[in-house]
Amino acid sequence: MLICRWEEEHRLNEVPDMRHPLYPAFFAAVDLAAPEFSLARQCWTMNSILTTAVDDVFDRASDPSDLSELRLFVQCLKRWDLSEVDHCSDSLKILARSLLSSVDYLSEEVNKVQGRDLGHFFRRMWLEPVVAMMTEAEWAVSGYTPSLEEYIETGYLSFILGPIVPSIVIHGLASLVRKRKRTRIL
């Protein structure tokens, strides 16, 4: 199975205390059963696994040293540069490498089909929730209690459906474009 190999190649199984929602994520994507939605299923499953892992990392932040590492992770995503996490734990390095390479892979696959680069869009879909998670981690470590408005505004972004739902629509559309191109050729 492609996703099992992807998870092993990216060493996600080496991240301690990470939930591994491979099968629930995959079965959630089964509704996209038609062969032309293969890329959409991959996208859904990969992003579901990565969002779970990122959420777990931010939820575990309990002291200022954790925040320092998480800030480097956020910088890594802002600059799309793995060197930002050189001084982080192996877990965060694995997660950053997995996230950047997977988003780049999915962007390239869409580009092959649609002929346009949506990498900037996918990167922003990841950055917004991660910045919101950073805010929540800072609140938790400092003991700050946000106002209801702050909480809702930040929680809306940190809920992290951003990387899953829009990208599956785009990848699903990419699959349909590919099918139409084949139909026209025939």
Secondary structure, 3 states (H helix, E strand, C coil): CHHHHHHHHCCHHHCCCCCCCHHHHHHHHHHCCCHHHHHHHHHHHHHHHHHHHHHHHHHCCCCHHHHHHHHHHHHHHHHCCHHHHCCCCHHHHHHHHHHHHHHHHHHHHHHHHHCCCCHHHHHHHHHHHHHHHHHHHHHHHHCCCCCHHHHHHHHHHHCCCCCCHHHHHHHHHHHHHHHHHHHHHC
